[in-house]
Amino acid sequence: MITLYRAPFSTNVERVALALAHKRLEVESVVIDYSDRSAVVEASGQGLVPVIDDGGVVVSDSLAILRHLEERHPEPALFPREPARRAELDVFLDWF
Ligand SMILES: N[C@@H](CCC(=O)N[C@@H](CS)C(=O)NCC(=O)O)C(=O)O
């Protein structure tokens, strides 16, 4: 079971939620209030969302989370498998 620390109206959280849904992974949400980040600070040592706890592996930052999910839960794929297409996507994601 994956725990997703989230807050309302966060596009970075939605990016991760879409990836989790694409991969059909079961997830439990911890919704934090922007005025009280204690739960996410306790889990990850910093106050920004999204953060996931994937079976004891805690990852913060939406792009790092997407990369973690692709490595740990490769099917169905989120990223292209062909190295040149994957490199193009990495460049786009870094720019975005
Ligand atoms: N680079 C991070 C940015 C995380 C981030 O800025 N999260 C926002 C919500 S979208 C947040 O927690 N903002 C609260 C604040 O800045 O106080 C990511 O991609 O996850």
The ligand as a MOL file (V3000), in Angstrom:
LIG
                    3D

  0  0  0     0  0            999 V3000
M  V30 BEGIN CTAB
M  V30 COUNTS 20 19 0 0 0
M  V30 BEGIN ATOM
M  V30 1 N 9.3910 20.5360 -6.9360 0
M  V30 2 C 8.3290 20.0930 -6.0500 0
M  V30 3 C 7.4800 21.2830 -5.6530 0
M  V30 4 C 6.5560 20.9240 -4.5080 0
M  V30 5 C 5.6640 22.0870 -4.1520 0
M  V30 6 O 5.9960 23.2720 -4.3760 0
M  V30 7 N 4.5020 21.7550 -3.5940 0
M  V30 8 C 3.5420 22.7720 -3.2640 0
M  V30 9 C 2.1340 22.3280 -3.6430 0
M  V30 10 S 1.9990 22.2230 -5.4100 0
M  V30 11 C 3.5540 23.0400 -1.7970 0
M  V30 12 O 3.6400 22.1290 -0.9770 0
M  V30 13 N 3.4530 24.3370 -1.4760 0
M  V30 14 C 3.3450 24.7750 -0.1480 0
M  V30 15 C 4.2270 25.9530 0.1490 0
M  V30 16 O 5.0320 26.3390 -0.7100 0
M  V30 17 O 4.1300 26.4560 1.2540 0
M  V30 18 C 7.4920 19.0160 -6.7280 0
M  V30 19 O 7.5230 18.9260 -7.9730 0
M  V30 20 O 6.8270 18.2320 -6.0270 0
M  V30 END ATOM
M  V30 BEGIN BOND
M  V30 1 1 1 2
M  V30 2 1 2 3
M  V30 3 1 2 18
M  V30 4 1 3 4
M  V30 5 1 4 5
M  V30 6 2 5 6
M  V30 7 1 5 7
M  V30 8 1 7 8
M  V30 9 1 8 9
M  V30 10 1 8 11
M  V30 11 1 9 10
M  V30 12 2 11 12
M  V30 13 1 11 13
M  V30 14 1 13 14
M  V30 15 1 14 15
M  V30 16 2 15 16
M  V30 17 1 15 17
M  V30 18 2 18 19
M  V30 19 1 18 20
M  V30 END BOND
M  V30 END CTAB
M  END
